[in-house]
Amino acid sequence: MSVSLTESAAKHVQNFITKRGKGVGLRLGVKTSGCSGMAYKLEFADEVSSDDLTFQSHGVTLLVDPKSLPYINGMELDYTREGLNEGFKFNNPNVKDECGCGESFKV
């Protein structure tokens, strides 16, 4: 079981943590939300909780709560720039359906 970052996403996360001046990594998870049922949660983590599962990818620590892992297991998080738009892209092999706006997904 694992989650990972592309090299582009890892560089973006490392740069942001450096600018913040603190942080141990990126916390990934899911929450109930949106039209399809689930949405991703991303936040910079300043500490590791006792129940966090940790993964390393391109020098970045990824923290995942055990309840979220079945929904994002095997996911690769990318950071892309397309024209004037930039942001994280979730490449999740578990997704069976997504809402039209791309905000939520179903497994």
N, CA, C and O atoms as CSV, one atom per row, in Angstrom:
chain,resi,resn,atom,element,x,y,z
A,1,MET,N,N,0.859,-1.183,0.000
A,1,MET,CA,C,0.000,0.000,0.000
A,1,MET,C,C,0.896,1.234,0.000
A,1,MET,O,O,1.871,1.314,0.747
A,2,SER,N,N,0.545,2.190,-0.852
A,2,SER,CA,C,1.357,3.400,-0.891
A,2,SER,C,C,0.660,4.515,-1.657
A,2,SER,O,O,-0.303,4.290,-2.390
A,3,VAL,N,N,1.171,5.708,-1.467
A,3,VAL,CA,C,0.821,6.873,-2.254
A,3,VAL,C,C,2.149,7.524,-2.631
A,3,VAL,O,O,3.153,7.334,-1.944
A,4,SER,N,N,2.155,8.290,-3.719
A,4,SER,CA,C,3.414,8.883,-4.163
A,4,SER,C,C,3.188,10.237,-4.818
A,4,SER,O,O,2.059,10.634,-5.108
A,5,LEU,N,N,4.292,10.927,-5.038
A,5,LEU,CA,C,4.313,12.213,-5.724
A,5,LEU,C,C,5.139,12.076,-6.990
A,5,LEU,O,O,6.077,11.281,-7.045
A,6,THR,N,N,4.789,12.854,-8.006
A,6,THR,CA,C,5.687,12.972,-9.143
A,6,THR,C,C,6.822,13.892,-8.711
A,6,THR,O,O,6.738,14.546,-7.672
A,7,GLU,N,N,7.867,13.938,-9.501
A,7,GLU,CA,C,8.990,14.820,-9.176
A,7,GLU,C,C,8.546,16.282,-9.152
A,7,GLU,O,O,9.005,17.056,-8.311
A,8,SER,N,N,7.661,16.661,-10.064
A,8,SER,CA,C,7.137,18.029,-10.116
A,8,SER,C,C,6.370,18.378,-8.839
A,8,SER,O,O,6.553,19.459,-8.280
A,9,ALA,N,N,5.521,17.471,-8.382
A,9,ALA,CA,C,4.747,17.708,-7.161
A,9,ALA,C,C,5.667,17.785,-5.950
A,9,ALA,O,O,5.471,18.625,-5.072
A,10,ALA,N,N,6.664,16.917,-5.900
A,10,ALA,CA,C,7.597,16.921,-4.770
A,10,ALA,C,C,8.355,18.251,-4.694
A,10,ALA,O,O,8.530,18.805,-3.608
A,11,LYS,N,N,8.798,18.755,-5.827
A,11,LYS,CA,C,9.506,20.048,-5.844
A,11,LYS,C,C,8.597,21.165,-5.343
A,11,LYS,O,O,9.026,22.024,-4.573
A,12,HIS,N,N,7.330,21.149,-5.787
A,12,HIS,CA,C,6.385,22.179,-5.354
A,12,HIS,C,C,6.165,22.113,-3.841
A,12,HIS,O,O,6.167,23.144,-3.167
A,13,VAL,N,N,5.979,20.919,-3.314
A,13,VAL,CA,C,5.769,20.751,-1.873
A,13,VAL,C,C,7.010,21.196,-1.095
A,13,VAL,O,O,6.896,21.922,-0.108
A,14,GLN,N,N,8.189,20.763,-1.537
A,14,GLN,CA,C,9.428,21.158,-0.848
A,14,GLN,C,C,9.608,22.664,-0.849
A,14,GLN,O,O,9.985,23.242,0.171
A,15,ASN,N,N,9.344,23.314,-1.986
A,15,ASN,CA,C,9.459,24.772,-2.061
A,15,ASN,C,C,8.490,25.454,-1.102
A,15,ASN,O,O,8.853,26.429,-0.443
A,16,PHE,N,N,7.273,24.953,-1.021
A,16,PHE,CA,C,6.278,25.567,-0.151
A,16,PHE,C,C,6.655,25.392,1.321
A,16,PHE,O,O,6.513,26.323,2.113
A,17,ILE,N,N,7.129,24.211,1.684
A,17,ILE,CA,C,7.544,23.977,3.076
A,17,ILE,C,C,8.715,24.900,3.426
A,17,ILE,O,O,8.771,25.439,4.531
A,18,THR,N,N,9.642,25.080,2.495
A,18,THR,CA,C,10.776,25.987,2.719
A,18,THR,C,C,10.283,27.414,2.930
A,18,THR,O,O,10.751,28.096,3.842
A,19,LYS,N,N,9.347,27.877,2.105
A,19,LYS,CA,C,8.789,29.230,2.246
A,19,LYS,C,C,8.048,29.391,3.571
A,19,LYS,O,O,8.118,30.451,4.193
A,20,ARG,N,N,7.335,28.342,4.010
A,20,ARG,CA,C,6.618,28.383,5.293
A,20,ARG,C,C,7.582,28.468,6.462
A,20,ARG,O,O,7.280,29.065,7.495
A,21,GLY,N,N,8.746,27.860,6.283
A,21,GLY,CA,C,9.737,27.848,7.353
A,21,GLY,C,C,9.521,26.740,8.369
A,21,GLY,O,O,10.223,26.685,9.380
A,22,LYS,N,N,8.572,25.864,8.122
A,22,LYS,CA,C,8.316,24.735,9.014
A,22,LYS,C,C,7.476,23.711,8.277
A,22,LYS,O,O,6.878,24.007,7.242
A,23,GLY,N,N,7.438,22.496,8.822
A,23,GLY,CA,C,6.625,21.439,8.243
A,23,GLY,C,C,7.398,20.154,8.105
A,23,GLY,O,O,8.598,20.158,7.831
A,24,VAL,N,N,6.692,19.038,8.299
A,24,VAL,CA,C,7.321,17.715,8.179
A,24,VAL,C,C,6.907,17.012,6.894
A,24,VAL,O,O,7.518,16.012,6.517
A,25,GLY,N,N,5.882,17.516,6.216
A,25,GLY,CA,C,5.443,16.878,4.987
A,25,GLY,C,C,4.051,17.299,4.580
A,25,GLY,O,O,3.544,18.339,5.002
A,26,LEU,N,N,3.439,16.463,3.746
A,26,LEU,CA,C,2.120,16.732,3.203
A,26,LEU,C,C,1.152,15.667,3.687
A,26,LEU,O,O,1.412,14.471,3.553
A,27,ARG,N,N,0.031,16.109,4.251
A,27,ARG,CA,C,-1.001,15.190,4.729
A,27,ARG,C,C,-2.058,15.031,3.630
A,27,ARG,O,O,-2.612,16.015,3.139
A,28,LEU,N,N,-2.325,13.780,3.254
A,28,LEU,CA,C,-3.319,13.454,2.235
A,28,LEU,C,C,-4.450,12.666,2.877
A,28,LEU,O,O,-4.220,11.850,3.769
A,29,GLY,N,N,-5.663,12.912,2.424
A,29,GLY,CA,C,-6.796,12.160,2.942
A,29,GLY,C,C,-8.020,12.377,2.089
A,29,GLY,O,O,-7.964,13.040,1.053
A,30,VAL,N,N,-9.130,11.812,2.534
A,30,VAL,CA,C,-10.413,12.003,1.868
A,30,VAL,C,C,-11.455,12.394,2.904
A,30,VAL,O,O,-11.319,12.098,4.091
A,31,LYS,N,N,-12.489,13.061,2.433
A,31,LYS,CA,C,-13.623,13.419,3.283
A,31,LYS,C,C,-14.895,13.220,2.480
A,31,LYS,O,O,-14.871,13.224,1.250
A,32,THR,N,N,-15.995,13.047,3.175
A,32,THR,CA,C,-17.292,12.926,2.524
A,32,THR,C,C,-17.716,14.315,2.068
A,32,THR,O,O,-17.828,15.242,2.869
A,33,SER,N,N,-17.952,14.441,0.750
A,33,SER,CA,C,-18.268,15.755,0.214
A,33,SER,C,C,-18.643,15.649,-1.255
A,33,SER,O,O,-18.379,14.636,-1.903
A,34,GLY,N,N,-19.254,16.692,-1.768
A,34,GLY,CA,C,-19.502,16.817,-3.198
A,34,GLY,C,C,-20.620,15.937,-3.721
A,34,GLY,O,O,-21.265,15.202,-2.974
A,35,CYS,N,N,-20.833,16.034,-5.028
A,35,CYS,CA,C,-21.933,15.294,-5.661
A,35,CYS,C,C,-21.649,13.807,-5.818
A,35,CYS,O,O,-22.582,13.006,-5.888
A,36,SER,N,N,-20.367,13.423,-5.876
A,36,SER,CA,C,-20.054,12.010,-6.078
A,36,SER,C,C,-19.748,11.267,-4.787
A,36,SER,O,O,-19.644,10.040,-4.791
A,37,GLY,N,N,-19.604,11.983,-3.697
A,37,GLY,CA,C,-19.456,11.317,-2.412
A,37,GLY,C,C,-18.190,11.585,-1.631
A,37,GLY,O,O,-18.246,11.667,-0.404
A,38,MET,N,N,-17.034,11.727,-2.296
A,38,MET,CA,C,-15.786,11.922,-1.581
A,38,MET,C,C,-14.970,13.019,-2.260
A,38,MET,O,O,-15.063,13.237,-3.467
A,39,ALA,N,N,-14.169,13.699,-1.443
A,39,ALA,CA,C,-13.269,14.722,-1.962
A,39,ALA,C,C,-11.916,14.565,-1.279
A,39,ALA,O,O,-11.826,14.050,-0.164
A,40,TYR,N,N,-10.882,15.009,-1.952
A,40,TYR,CA,C,-9.533,14.926,-1.396
A,40,TYR,C,C,-9.287,16.034,-0.393
A,40,TYR,O,O,-9.828,17.133,-0.515
A,41,LYS,N,N,-8.456,15.727,0.610
A,41,LYS,CA,C,-7.981,16.718,1.575
A,41,LYS,C,C,-6.463,16.783,1.437
A,41,LYS,O,O,-5.793,15.751,1.392
A,42,LEU,N,N,-5.938,17.972,1.373
A,42,LEU,CA,C,-4.491,18.204,1.328
A,42,LEU,C,C,-4.165,19.297,2.320
A,42,LEU,O,O,-4.832,20.331,2.352
A,43,GLU,N,N,-3.143,19.076,3.134
A,43,GLU,CA,C,-2.689,20.131,4.028
A,43,GLU,C,C,-1.234,19.868,4.390
A,43,GLU,O,O,-0.782,18.723,4.415
A,44,PHE,N,N,-0.525,20.925,4.665
A,44,PHE,CA,C,0.851,20.772,5.098
A,44,PHE,C,C,0.838,20.399,6.569
A,44,PHE,O,O,0.113,20.993,7.368
A,45,ALA,N,N,1.645,19.414,6.915
A,45,ALA,CA,C,1.666,18.895,8.285
A,45,ALA,C,C,2.892,19.406,9.018
A,45,ALA,O,O,4.002,19.395,8.487
A,46,ASP,N,N,2.674,19.853,10.248
A,46,ASP,CA,C,3.774,20.324,11.086
A,46,ASP,C,C,4.246,19.257,12.063
A,46,ASP,O,O,5.300,19.399,12.684
A,47,GLU,N,N,3.465,18.188,12.198
A,47,GLU,CA,C,3.871,17.082,13.068
A,47,GLU,C,C,3.225,15.794,12.588
A,47,GLU,O,O,2.221,15.817,11.876
A,48,VAL,N,N,3.802,14.684,12.979
A,48,VAL,CA,C,3.290,13.366,12.631
A,48,VAL,C,C,2.432,12.866,13.789
A,48,VAL,O,O,2.895,12.818,14.929
A,49,SER,N,N,1.187,12.496,13.505
A,49,SER,CA,C,0.304,11.932,14.530
A,49,SER,C,C,0.646,10.462,14.735
A,49,SER,O,O,1.212,9.818,13.852
A,50,SER,N,N,0.299,9.940,15.897
A,50,SER,CA,C,0.646,8.557,16.218
A,50,SER,C,C,-0.017,7.540,15.286
A,50,SER,O,O,0.525,6.453,15.084
A,51,ASP,N,N,-1.175,7.871,14.715
A,51,ASP,CA,C,-1.851,6.921,13.835
A,51,ASP,C,C,-1.569,7.156,12.349
A,51,ASP,O,O,-2.105,6.437,11.505
A,52,ASP,N,N,-0.741,8.146,12.012
A,52,ASP,CA,C,-0.412,8.422,10.614
A,52,ASP,C,C,0.393,7.287,9.994
A,52,ASP,O,O,1.285,6.723,10.628
A,53,LEU,N,N,0.067,6.962,8.755
A,53,LEU,CA,C,0.896,6.080,7.946
A,53,LEU,C,C,1.814,7.003,7.148
A,53,LEU,O,O,1.344,7.999,6.597
A,54,THR,N,N,3.083,6.704,7.074
A,54,THR,CA,C,4.019,7.586,6.382
A,54,THR,C,C,4.613,6.906,5.163
A,54,THR,O,O,4.908,5.711,5.172
A,55,PHE,N,N,4.779,7.696,4.118
A,55,PHE,CA,C,5.374,7.246,2.867
A,55,PHE,C,C,6.383,8.311,2.432
A,55,PHE,O,O,6.202,9.495,2.717
A,56,GLN,N,N,7.424,7.896,1.757
A,56,GLN,CA,C,8.435,8.815,1.240
A,56,GLN,C,C,8.363,8.808,-0.281
A,56,GLN,O,O,8.249,7.751,-0.902
A,57,SER,N,N,8.430,9.994,-0.874
A,57,SER,CA,C,8.411,10.096,-2.324
A,57,SER,C,C,9.241,11.305,-2.748
A,57,SER,O,O,8.899,12.441,-2.419
A,58,HIS,N,N,10.315,11.066,-3.467
A,58,HIS,CA,C,11.203,12.131,-3.950
A,58,HIS,C,C,11.622,13.068,-2.817
A,58,HIS,O,O,11.687,14.283,-3.005
A,59,GLY,N,N,11.905,12.506,-1.646
A,59,GLY,CA,C,12.385,13.292,-0.519
A,59,GLY,C,C,11.302,13.972,0.301
A,59,GLY,O,O,11.619,14.707,1.236
A,60,VAL,N,N,10.039,13.751,-0.017
A,60,VAL,CA,C,8.922,14.368,0.709
A,60,VAL,C,C,8.203,13.285,1.514
A,60,VAL,O,O,7.974,12.179,1.025
A,61,THR,N,N,7.854,13.622,2.755
A,61,THR,CA,C,7.082,12.712,3.597
A,61,THR,C,C,5.601,12.948,3.351
A,61,THR,O,O,5.117,14.076,3.434
A,62,LEU,N,N,4.887,11.869,3.049
A,62,LEU,CA,C,3.440,11.910,2.874
A,62,LEU,C,C,2.806,11.223,4.071
A,62,LEU,O,O,3.200,10.116,4.436
A,63,LEU,N,N,1.830,11.871,4.678
A,63,LEU,CA,C,1.135,11.343,5.842
A,63,LEU,C,C,-0.312,11.041,5.453
A,63,LEU,O,O,-0.995,11.877,4.861
A,64,VAL,N,N,-0.768,9.836,5.793
A,64,VAL,CA,C,-2.123,9.411,5.438
A,64,VAL,C,C,-2.759,8.762,6.655
A,64,VAL,O,O,-2.135,7.931,7.315
A,65,ASP,N,N,-4.002,9.138,6.955
A,65,ASP,CA,C,-4.701,8.472,8.053
A,65,ASP,C,C,-5.169,7.104,7.559
A,65,ASP,O,O,-5.491,6.952,6.380
A,66,PRO,N,N,-5.211,6.105,8.446
A,66,PRO,CA,C,-5.553,4.740,8.041
A,66,PRO,C,C,-6.925,4.601,7.373
A,66,PRO,O,O,-7.101,3.726,6.525
A,67,LYS,N,N,-7.893,5.436,7.733
A,67,LYS,CA,C,-9.234,5.344,7.145
A,67,LYS,C,C,-9.246,5.812,5.689
A,67,LYS,O,O,-10.062,5.343,4.896
A,68,SER,N,N,-8.348,6.735,5.334
A,68,SER,CA,C,-8.306,7.258,3.965
A,68,SER,C,C,-7.534,6.359,3.012
A,68,SER,O,O,-7.813,6.352,1.813
A,69,LEU,N,N,-6.571,5.601,3.522
A,69,LEU,CA,C,-5.687,4.845,2.645
A,69,LEU,C,C,-6.405,3.922,1.659
A,69,LEU,O,O,-5.992,3.875,0.500
A,70,PRO,N,N,-7.452,3.186,2.042
A,70,PRO,CA,C,-8.100,2.322,1.047
A,70,PRO,C,C,-8.645,3.077,-0.172
A,70,PRO,O,O,-8.754,2.502,-1.255
A,71,TYR,N,N,-8.984,4.349,-0.005
A,71,TYR,CA,C,-9.545,5.147,-1.088
A,71,TYR,C,C,-8.471,5.771,-1.975
A,71,TYR,O,O,-8.743,6.115,-3.125
A,72,ILE,N,N,-7.252,5.920,-1.451
A,72,ILE,CA,C,-6.195,6.571,-2.220
A,72,ILE,C,C,-4.972,5.677,-2.423
A,72,ILE,O,O,-3.949,6.136,-2.931
A,73,ASN,N,N,-5.068,4.429,-2.039
A,73,ASN,CA,C,-3.962,3.500,-2.217
A,73,ASN,C,C,-3.566,3.424,-3.697
A,73,ASN,O,O,-4.415,3.204,-4.561
A,74,GLY,N,N,-2.289,3.606,-3.977
A,74,GLY,CA,C,-1.793,3.579,-5.345
A,74,GLY,C,C,-1.868,4.915,-6.054
A,74,GLY,O,O,-1.459,5.013,-7.211
A,75,MET,N,N,-2.381,5.953,-5.397
A,75,MET,CA,C,-2.528,7.260,-6.010
A,75,MET,C,C,-1.172,7.942,-6.198
A,75,MET,O,O,-0.281,7.845,-5.355
A,76,GLU,N,N,-1.050,8.626,-7.321
A,76,GLU,CA,C,0.114,9.473,-7.570
A,76,GLU,C,C,-0.388,10.906,-7.677
A,76,GLU,O,O,-1.297,11.204,-8.451
A,77,LEU,N,N,0.211,11.778,-6.896
A,77,LEU,CA,C,-0.162,13.186,-6.901
A,77,LEU,C,C,0.826,13.932,-7.790
A,77,LEU,O,O,2.038,13.854,-7.589
A,78,ASP,N,N,0.300,14.651,-8.769
A,78,ASP,CA,C,1.127,15.405,-9.701
A,78,ASP,C,C,0.850,16.890,-9.509
A,78,ASP,O,O,-0.185,17.272,-8.963
A,79,TYR,N,N,1.783,17.723,-9.960
A,79,TYR,CA,C,1.577,19.166,-9.953
A,79,TYR,C,C,1.784,19.636,-11.378
A,79,TYR,O,O,2.874,19.494,-11.931
A,80,THR,N,N,0.741,20.197,-11.976
A,80,THR,CA,C,0.813,20.565,-13.387
A,80,THR,C,C,0.513,22.038,-13.610
A,80,THR,O,O,-0.163,22.696,-12.819
A,81,ARG,N,N,1.045,22.524,-14.722
A,81,ARG,CA,C,0.747,23.880,-15.190
A,81,ARG,C,C,0.227,23.757,-16.608
A,81,ARG,O,O,0.887,23.191,-17.480
A,82,GLU,N,N,-0.952,24.288,-16.825
A,82,GLU,CA,C,-1.562,24.287,-18.150
A,82,GLU,C,C,-2.018,25.700,-18.448
A,82,GLU,O,O,-3.043,26.153,-17.937
A,83,GLY,N,N,-1.262,26.389,-19.270
A,83,GLY,CA,C,-1.567,27.787,-19.552
A,83,GLY,C,C,-1.412,28.613,-18.288
A,83,GLY,O,O,-0.354,28.610,-17.660
A,84,LEU,N,N,-2.469,29.318,-17.920
A,84,LEU,CA,C,-2.450,30.139,-16.713
A,84,LEU,C,C,-2.859,29.368,-15.471
A,84,LEU,O,O,-2.766,29.889,-14.359
A,85,ASN,N,N,-3.312,28.131,-15.647
A,85,ASN,CA,C,-3.779,27.318,-14.520
A,85,ASN,C,C,-2.671,26.390,-14.031
A,85,ASN,O,O,-1.910,25.829,-14.819
A,86,GLU,N,N,-2.602,26.248,-12.735
A,86,GLU,CA,C,-1.672,25.304,-12.144
A,86,GLU,C,C,-2.296,24.723,-10.891
A,86,GLU,O,O,-3.112,25.367,-10.233
A,87,GLY,N,N,-1.903,23.493,-10.566
A,87,GLY,CA,C,-2.429,22.878,-9.363
A,87,GLY,C,C,-2.141,21.391,-9.314
A,87,GLY,O,O,-1.546,20.822,-10.230
A,88,PHE,N,N,-2.573,20.778,-8.231
A,88,PHE,CA,C,-2.370,19.355,-8.037
A,88,PHE,C,C,-3.367,18.557,-8.874
A,88,PHE,O,O,-4.523,18.948,-9.035
A,89,LYS,N,N,-2.895,17.441,-9.396
A,89,LYS,CA,C,-3.737,16.516,-10.155
A,89,LYS,C,C,-3.635,15.158,-9.468
A,89,LYS,O,O,-2.538,14.655,-9.225
A,90,PHE,N,N,-4.774,14.580,-9.162
A,90,PHE,CA,C,-4.846,13.303,-8.451
A,90,PHE,C,C,-5.004,12.167,-9.454
A,90,PHE,O,O,-6.041,12.052,-10.107
A,91,ASN,N,N,-3.985,11.336,-9.576
A,91,ASN,CA,C,-4.044,10.166,-10.446
A,91,ASN,C,C,-4.334,8.959,-9.556
A,91,ASN,O,O,-3.423,8.281,-9.081
A,92,ASN,N,N,-5.623,8.709,-9.344
A,92,ASN,CA,C,-6.066,7.694,-8.394
A,92,ASN,C,C,-6.675,6.502,-9.145
A,92,ASN,O,O,-7.726,6.639,-9.770
A,93,PRO,N,N,-6.022,5.335,-9.086
A,93,PRO,CA,C,-6.531,4.167,-9.814
A,93,PRO,C,C,-7.832,3.591,-9.238
A,93,PRO,O,O,-8.461,2.746,-9.875
A,94,ASN,N,N,-8.237,4.031,-8.055
A,94,ASN,CA,C,-9.441,3.512,-7.406
A,94,ASN,C,C,-10.725,4.216,-7.835
A,94,ASN,O,O,-11.819,3.726,-7.555
A,95,VAL,N,N,-10.609,5.355,-8.508
A,95,VAL,CA,C,-11.777,6.160,-8.866
A,95,VAL,C,C,-12.591,5.461,-9.942
A,95,VAL,O,O,-12.071,5.087,-10.993
A,96,LYS,N,N,-13.877,5.291,-9.659
A,96,LYS,CA,C,-14.806,4.681,-10.611
A,96,LYS,C,C,-15.640,5.729,-11.341
A,96,LYS,O,O,-16.092,5.492,-12.461
A,97,ASP,N,N,-15.846,6.892,-10.710
A,97,ASP,CA,C,-16.648,7.949,-11.296
A,97,ASP,C,C,-16.279,9.274,-10.649
A,97,ASP,O,O,-15.899,9.316,-9.479
A,98,GLU,N,N,-16.392,10.361,-11.415
A,98,GLU,CA,C,-16.124,11.704,-10.900
A,98,GLU,C,C,-17.297,12.599,-11.262
A,98,GLU,O,O,-17.999,12.360,-12.245
A,99,CYS,N,N,-17.498,13.635,-10.451
A,99,CYS,CA,C,-18.555,14.580,-10.782
A,99,CYS,C,C,-18.083,15.448,-11.944
A,99,CYS,O,O,-16.893,15.474,-12.257
A,100,GLY,N,N,-18.993,16.145,-12.570
A,100,GLY,CA,C,-18.685,16.959,-13.735
A,100,GLY,C,C,-17.691,18.075,-13.478
A,100,GLY,O,O,-16.919,18.437,-14.366
A,101,CYS,N,N,-17.704,18.625,-12.273
A,101,CYS,CA,C,-16.810,19.735,-11.973
A,101,CYS,C,C,-15.435,19.243,-11.512
A,101,CYS,O,O,-14.509,20.042,-11.373
A,102,GLY,N,N,-15.294,17.946,-11.277
A,102,GLY,CA,C,-14.005,17.397,-10.851
A,102,GLY,C,C,-13.707,17.574,-9.379
A,102,GLY,O,O,-12.591,17.294,-8.942
A,103,GLU,N,N,-14.668,18.027,-8.609
A,103,GLU,CA,C,-14.475,18.298,-7.190
A,103,GLU,C,C,-14.540,17.021,-6.344
A,103,GLU,O,O,-13.864,16.926,-5.320
A,104,SER,N,N,-15.333,16.060,-6.754
A,104,SER,CA,C,-15.494,14.865,-5.934
A,104,SER,C,C,-15.442,13.603,-6.799
A,104,SER,O,O,-15.504,13.666,-8.026
A,105,PHE,N,N,-15.327,12.453,-6.120
A,105,PHE,CA,C,-15.188,11.189,-6.818
A,105,PHE,C,C,-15.888,10.077,-6.060
A,105,PHE,O,O,-16.311,10.247,-4.916
A,106,LYS,N,N,-16.002,8.921,-6.730
A,106,LYS,CA,C,-16.629,7.746,-6.155
A,106,LYS,C,C,-15.698,6.560,-6.412
A,106,LYS,O,O,-15.111,6.446,-7.489
A,107,VAL,N,N,-15.564,5.670,-5.406
A,107,VAL,CA,C,-14.748,4.464,-5.600
A,107,VAL,C,C,-15.627,3.229,-5.649
A,107,VAL,O,O,-15.122,2.118,-5.806
